[in-house]
Amino acid sequence: MAVPRLRAFHGPAILSYGFRPFFLLGALHAGFSIPAWVLVHGGVLDLHTGFLPVDWHVHEMLFGYLAAVLAGFLLTAVPNWTGRLPVQGGPLLALVVLWLSGRVAILFSGMLGWVLTALVDCAFLAALGLAVGREIVAGRNWRNLKVLLPVSVLFVANLAFHLEVQFHGVSDISRRLGLAAAITLIMLIGGRIIPSFTRNWLVRENPGRLPAPFGRYDGLSIVVSVLALAVWSAAPERVLSAVLLGSAAVLQAIRLARWAGDRAVRDGLVFVLHLAYGFVPLGLALAAASAVAPGAVPVAAGTHALGSGAIGAMTLAVMVRATLGHTGRALVAGPAAIVLFGAVFASAVLRILAAFDAQPMLIDLAGAAWALAFLGFAAVFARALTRPRLAAR
């Protein structure tokens, strides 16, 4: 990896690196949005957006929360990949304002109209893609250009989401396409960081069997999974979709097993990544089952395994680790982090169970656990995210 060049930054610490504002704001958005959705779902709260309540919920998790965490990760990782200076100060603030503007536009979309709402909301992912692409090209880090493909698909899915809501009344293909782009990012980025972090810990603490290096098997599993997600996005109830999703689930489960996670149980920050990635094959398997027998396996089971489970748990795990490492703190999962991880896993499991048995209590508990995980992250790490790195003080 290239070593990022650094320069003295004299502005607010929160604008010194991309992970700081976007992890904090993303966590707050996720933590408040899900309780709001639970209240809407229960008929207690009415959001006057131009979206149906379920579309607002899906949109703000995929294109609101996930987009913020993705920005925080990429704006922090790209300098490490390219050796170039990080985006900070005014340019970073401009991206933050774009993201916040999108959240406000969606909330008041019923007043603003769909065209203005779409333009404001879609501007963030477009700007993020341009910023990341510029840095990768300028740094001649060609092998990481592939990360722009799922980012671009996420942008297209967001635009298609607005069009479907406007002209069909409800999102359909676009919500699955956005979820597919997110899972593809997890397969690409998770496939890089999980075996790497596991290998580093095992070499130091538990010598022996190491994660398998990236090879043809990983490439095959990703290709089949991306194809399965693409077919599922367009035709979720076809036999071909079920066959491909089932095959992808098996391939991804074997891929995860090849990373030797069972040997890294003692490191919470490493082991939680393996547990989070486990929701990828589980979600693919549930989606395959619902394509074959939708009456027995609800569609919501697979989508929430991929959404609440894979996306929710993986992003939280990455946010905790990146925040600790980049603010000069020890890479140790303390008691607070363990509680956060337990809450997000509990939320995912409860929401999957609620898909099979739509008891209001299960949905309420899942929402409460989710809020604990993400509002808890904001509370625990707000000081670290808004103050200078410990080594620099």
Wavefront OBJ file of the C-alpha trace (Angstrom):
o trace
v 0.000 0.000 0.000
v 1.119 3.524 -0.700
v 1.799 5.706 2.335
v -0.432 8.802 2.385
v 1.259 12.180 2.417
v 0.104 14.394 5.261
v -0.029 18.145 5.754
v -0.755 20.278 8.753
v -4.483 20.920 9.097
v -5.531 23.831 11.260
v -9.295 23.644 10.849
v -11.834 21.726 12.960
v -10.643 18.168 13.628
v -13.913 16.761 12.312
v -12.999 18.028 8.827
v -9.464 16.620 8.857
v -10.425 13.205 7.443
v -13.477 11.832 5.654
v -14.357 9.184 8.210
v -14.905 11.750 10.959
v -18.007 13.641 9.767
v -19.517 10.840 7.719
v -19.258 8.106 10.353
v -20.731 10.394 12.995
v -23.538 11.782 10.846
v -24.250 8.398 9.272
v -24.583 6.750 12.675
v -26.891 9.494 13.932
v -29.013 9.237 10.800
v -29.299 5.459 11.105
v -29.968 5.647 14.836
v -32.840 8.128 14.518
v -34.312 6.932 11.207
v -35.146 3.386 12.285
v -37.075 4.401 15.445
v -38.915 6.927 13.272
v -39.738 4.130 10.822
v -40.996 1.916 13.663
v -43.317 4.734 14.749
v -44.519 5.198 11.163
v -45.021 1.453 10.800
v -47.087 1.448 13.988
v -49.237 4.355 12.822
v -47.957 6.722 15.505
v -45.967 9.071 13.233
v -46.712 10.480 9.783
v -43.840 11.656 7.583
v -44.996 14.070 4.916
v -42.558 13.017 2.211
v -43.294 12.306 -1.423
v -42.407 8.653 -0.776
v -44.492 5.868 0.644
v -43.308 5.104 4.193
v -41.620 1.846 3.171
v -39.827 3.607 0.298
v -38.583 6.341 2.631
v -37.276 3.643 4.968
v -35.487 1.700 2.221
v -34.115 4.822 0.558
v -32.665 6.362 3.685
v -30.916 3.150 4.698
v -29.376 2.512 1.256
v -28.804 5.992 -0.152
v -28.658 7.932 3.105
v -26.905 5.914 5.792
v -24.910 3.554 3.558
v -23.812 6.371 1.254
v -22.444 8.302 4.253
v -20.459 5.350 5.607
v -19.200 4.528 2.123
v -17.991 8.110 1.751
v -16.239 7.987 5.109
v -14.524 4.719 4.219
v -13.444 5.645 0.689
v -12.251 9.157 1.538
v -10.083 7.596 4.239
v -8.924 4.522 2.321
v -8.077 6.187 -1.001
v -5.181 8.268 0.437
v -3.742 4.988 1.759
v -4.133 3.409 -1.678
v -2.668 6.308 -3.656
v -0.288 8.112 -1.286
v -2.064 11.385 -2.070
v -3.361 13.981 0.370
v -6.792 13.297 1.893
v -9.849 15.359 1.004
v -10.272 17.707 3.975
v -11.373 21.182 4.988
v -13.585 23.047 2.511
v -13.938 20.250 -0.093
v -14.876 17.760 2.624
v -17.371 20.209 4.098
v -18.935 20.637 0.650
v -19.491 16.876 0.428
v -21.012 16.838 3.909
v -23.381 19.676 2.970
v -24.393 17.783 -0.190
v -25.227 14.687 1.860
v -27.199 16.684 4.432
v -29.060 18.495 1.662
v -30.140 15.153 0.269
v -31.565 14.065 3.618
v -33.522 17.321 3.960
v -34.743 17.101 0.359
v -36.051 13.554 0.869
v -37.808 14.518 4.091
v -39.569 17.463 2.397
v -39.907 15.863 -1.038
v -43.668 16.258 -0.937
v -43.167 20.040 -0.949
v -40.116 20.270 -3.226
v -41.372 18.062 -6.036
v -39.680 14.946 -7.351
v -37.354 16.604 -9.921
v -35.665 18.979 -7.455
v -35.580 16.247 -4.806
v -33.886 13.810 -7.193
v -31.319 16.381 -8.325
v -30.348 17.340 -4.782
v -30.328 13.769 -3.485
v -28.394 12.216 -6.380
v -25.755 14.964 -6.388
v -23.920 13.460 -3.413
v -23.108 10.048 -4.885
v -22.146 11.696 -8.173
v -19.759 14.068 -6.382
v -18.344 11.228 -4.271
v -17.687 9.103 -7.340
v -15.929 11.992 -9.086
v -13.826 12.795 -6.021
v -12.740 9.194 -5.497
v -12.166 8.585 -9.213
v -10.029 11.703 -9.513
v -7.793 10.628 -6.636
v -7.390 7.071 -7.913
v -6.539 8.232 -11.441
v -4.205 10.981 -10.223
v -2.446 8.439 -8.017
v -2.286 5.935 -10.910
v -3.763 3.320 -8.598
v -5.480 1.551 -11.461
v -6.340 -1.690 -9.694
v -8.682 0.137 -7.316
v -10.732 1.691 -10.102
v -13.017 -1.344 -9.823
v -14.496 0.104 -6.631
v -16.098 2.828 -8.771
v -18.328 0.298 -10.539
v -20.566 -0.562 -7.557
v -20.496 3.117 -6.521
v -21.770 3.997 -9.993
v -24.430 1.287 -9.792
v -25.502 2.696 -6.414
v -25.875 6.124 -8.059
v -27.922 4.652 -10.932
v -30.091 2.752 -8.450
v -30.733 5.966 -6.527
v -31.790 7.797 -9.667
v -33.960 4.847 -10.719
v -35.508 4.844 -7.229
v -36.795 8.392 -7.734
v -38.108 7.535 -11.205
v -39.904 4.395 -10.030
v -41.512 6.201 -7.104
v -42.687 8.997 -9.385
v -43.984 6.935 -12.308
v -44.954 3.635 -10.632
v -45.844 4.819 -7.140
v -43.430 2.447 -5.379
v -39.832 1.320 -5.787
v -39.164 -2.186 -7.074
v -36.111 -3.004 -9.195
v -34.183 -0.006 -7.896
v -34.321 -1.084 -4.249
v -32.914 -4.517 -5.124
v -30.317 -2.940 -7.420
v -29.172 -0.648 -4.613
v -28.945 -3.595 -2.241
v -27.013 -5.553 -4.869
v -24.496 -2.714 -5.259
v -24.040 -2.582 -1.478
v -23.433 -6.339 -1.189
v -20.985 -6.182 -4.095
v -19.034 -3.511 -2.220
v -19.002 -5.729 0.867
v -17.722 -8.669 -1.181
v -14.963 -6.521 -2.711
v -13.906 -4.512 0.335
v -14.657 -7.222 2.881
v -12.697 -9.663 0.750
v -9.710 -7.368 1.130
v -9.834 -6.279 4.758
v -11.166 -9.397 6.506
v -8.427 -11.839 5.451
v -5.810 -9.089 5.767
v -6.731 -8.139 9.335
v -7.125 -11.816 10.239
v -3.720 -12.707 8.823
v -2.032 -9.835 10.656
v -3.539 -10.869 13.985
v -2.844 -14.588 13.527
v 0.789 -14.051 12.555
v 1.284 -12.015 15.710
v -0.921 -13.844 18.212
v -1.841 -17.337 16.994
v 0.596 -18.783 14.419
v -0.704 -21.624 12.294
v -3.312 -21.864 9.541
v -3.735 -18.506 7.788
v -6.490 -17.105 5.541
v -6.293 -18.259 1.949
v -4.852 -15.519 -0.296
v -7.070 -13.955 -2.948
v -7.173 -16.258 -5.951
v -9.307 -17.676 -8.703
v -11.842 -19.033 -6.249
v -12.502 -15.564 -4.852
v -12.874 -14.161 -8.349
v -15.306 -16.934 -9.300
v -17.397 -16.462 -6.152
v -17.660 -12.716 -6.758
v -18.576 -13.102 -10.445
v -21.303 -15.673 -9.716
v -22.635 -13.598 -6.832
v -22.747 -10.372 -8.863
v -24.532 -12.220 -11.680
v -26.993 -13.689 -9.185
v -27.701 -10.275 -7.664
v -28.154 -8.734 -11.125
v -30.696 -11.388 -12.175
v -32.427 -11.131 -8.785
v -32.693 -7.344 -9.168
v -34.512 -7.705 -12.489
v -36.473 -10.929 -11.937
v -36.498 -12.022 -8.287
v -39.057 -14.795 -8.676
v -37.532 -16.650 -11.633
v -36.031 -20.132 -11.300
v -32.756 -18.843 -12.739
v -32.591 -16.283 -9.952
v -33.067 -18.992 -7.315
v -30.391 -21.243 -8.837
v -27.837 -18.446 -9.102
v -28.570 -17.091 -5.617
v -28.285 -20.564 -4.111
v -24.991 -21.162 -5.896
v -23.699 -17.773 -4.766
v -24.679 -18.527 -1.160
v -22.644 -21.747 -1.170
v -19.658 -20.077 -2.819
v -19.678 -17.172 -0.366
v -20.006 -19.486 2.636
v -16.955 -21.452 1.478
v -15.107 -18.200 0.805
v -15.770 -17.050 4.358
v -14.599 -20.395 5.765
v -11.296 -20.018 3.864
v -10.471 -16.879 5.902
v -9.759 -18.797 9.136
v -12.129 -16.771 11.260
v -12.490 -19.646 13.720
v -8.865 -19.046 14.752
v -9.389 -15.338 15.540
v -12.233 -15.561 18.048
v -10.127 -13.910 20.753
v -9.871 -10.634 18.797
v -13.304 -9.036 18.859
v -12.514 -6.474 16.163
v -11.443 -9.230 13.760
v -13.997 -11.898 14.621
v -16.933 -9.489 14.315
v -16.012 -8.940 10.648
v -16.352 -12.667 9.994
v -19.703 -12.797 11.776
v -20.950 -9.784 9.815
v -19.865 -11.277 6.481
v -21.771 -14.440 7.408
v -25.008 -12.570 6.700
v -24.019 -12.405 3.013
v -24.398 -16.161 2.304
v -27.358 -16.295 4.708
v -29.134 -13.480 2.881
v -28.387 -14.987 -0.520
v -29.726 -18.360 0.651
v -32.925 -16.816 2.046
v -33.435 -14.822 -1.161
v -33.022 -18.044 -3.168
v -35.541 -19.827 -0.938
v -38.078 -17.009 -1.257
v -37.738 -17.134 -5.052
v -38.682 -20.823 -4.948
v -41.268 -20.715 -2.161
v -42.310 -17.111 -1.370
v -45.158 -18.381 0.768
v -42.802 -20.272 3.070
v -39.841 -17.877 3.078
v -40.873 -14.190 2.953
v -38.935 -11.860 0.671
v -38.283 -9.592 3.662
v -36.227 -12.335 5.344
v -33.549 -12.267 2.661
v -33.536 -8.506 2.192
v -33.176 -7.868 5.921
v -30.447 -10.487 6.268
v -28.547 -8.599 3.580
v -29.589 -5.138 4.792
v -29.821 -5.185 8.588
v -27.333 -8.047 8.838
v -24.601 -7.778 6.214
v -24.723 -4.002 5.669
v -25.594 -2.991 9.223
v -23.111 -5.236 11.023
v -20.274 -4.841 8.516
v -20.467 -1.064 8.399
v -20.619 -0.778 12.188
v -17.628 -3.103 12.562
v -15.623 -1.102 10.026
v -16.605 2.220 11.628
v -15.469 1.087 15.074
v -12.144 -0.290 13.827
v -11.368 2.669 11.554
v -12.263 5.204 14.238
v -10.014 3.531 16.805
v -7.108 3.158 14.411
v -7.227 6.566 12.766
v -7.656 8.501 16.007
v -4.626 6.943 17.678
v -6.476 4.567 19.977
v -5.712 0.917 20.657
v -7.298 -1.581 18.268
v -9.164 -3.378 21.024
v -12.876 -4.120 21.240
v -13.682 -2.753 24.679
v -16.904 -3.404 26.613
v -18.742 -0.566 24.849
v -17.837 -1.900 21.397
v -18.951 -5.409 22.376
v -22.344 -4.008 23.420
v -22.661 -2.178 20.089
v -21.804 -5.312 18.121
v -24.220 -7.410 20.157
v -26.985 -4.869 19.567
v -26.576 -4.772 15.795
v -26.514 -8.580 15.548
v -29.578 -8.823 17.779
v -31.359 -6.280 15.602
v -30.612 -8.249 12.439
v -31.728 -11.574 13.891
v -34.916 -10.087 15.342
v -35.791 -8.415 12.037
v -35.277 -11.649 10.116
v -37.519 -13.456 12.599
v -40.110 -10.683 12.247
v -40.268 -11.403 8.526
v -41.581 -14.898 9.350
v -43.779 -13.781 12.233
v -44.824 -10.133 11.909
v -45.278 -9.543 15.610
v -45.091 -5.807 16.405
v -42.978 -6.635 19.442
v -40.261 -8.229 17.280
v -40.115 -5.181 15.017
v -40.055 -2.844 18.025
v -37.227 -4.807 19.648
v -35.273 -4.909 16.397
v -35.642 -1.136 16.038
v -34.591 -0.543 19.652
v -31.509 -2.743 19.258
v -30.572 -0.955 16.026
v -30.931 2.452 17.701
v -28.776 1.263 20.607
v -26.053 0.141 18.180
v -25.832 3.306 16.105
v -26.768 6.012 18.588
v -24.454 4.165 20.946
v -21.650 4.407 18.396
v -22.247 8.150 18.065
v -22.211 8.603 21.848
v -19.145 6.439 22.481
v -17.010 7.769 19.613
v -18.191 11.387 19.283
v -15.189 12.635 21.265
v -12.725 10.646 19.155
v -14.334 11.788 15.892
v -14.465 15.481 16.762
v -11.073 15.937 18.452
v -7.515 15.735 17.090
v -5.766 12.386 16.835
v -4.269 11.438 20.195
v -0.707 11.260 18.899
v -0.985 14.803 17.532
v -2.133 16.402 20.776
l 1 2 3 4 5 6 7 8 9 10 11 12 13 14 15 16 17 18 19 20 21 22 23 24 25 26 27 28 29 30 31 32 33 34 35 36 37 38 39 40 41 42 43 44 45 46 47 48 49 50 51 52 53 54 55 56 57 58 59 60 61 62 63 64 65 66 67 68 69 70 71 72 73 74 75 76 77 78 79 80 81 82 83 84 85 86 87 88 89 90 91 92 93 94 95 96 97 98 99 100 101 102 103 104 105 106 107 108 109 110 111 112 113 114 115 116 117 118 119 120 121 122 123 124 125 126 127 128 129 130 131 132 133 134 135 136 137 138 139 140 141 142 143 144 145 146 147 148 149 150 151 152 153 154 155 156 157 158 159 160 161 162 163 164 165 166 167 168 169 170 171 172 173 174 175 176 177 178 179 180 181 182 183 184 185 186 187 188 189 190 191 192 193 194 195 196 197 198 199 200 201 202 203 204 205 206 207 208 209 210 211 212 213 214 215 216 217 218 219 220 221 222 223 224 225 226 227 228 229 230 231 232 233 234 235 236 237 238 239 240 241 242 243 244 245 246 247 248 249 250 251 252 253 254 255 256 257 258 259 260 261 262 263 264 265 266 267 268 269 270 271 272 273 274 275 276 277 278 279 280 281 282 283 284 285 286 287 288 289 290 291 292 293 294 295 296 297 298 299 300 301 302 303 304 305 306 307 308 309 310 311 312 313 314 315 316 317 318 319 320 321 322 323 324 325 326 327 328 329 330 331 332 333 334 335 336 337 338 339 340 341 342 343 344 345 346 347 348 349 350 351 352 353 354 355 356 357 358 359 360 361 362 363 364 365 366 367 368 369 370 371 372 373 374 375 376 377 378 379 380 381 382 383 384 385 386 387 388 389 390 391 392 393
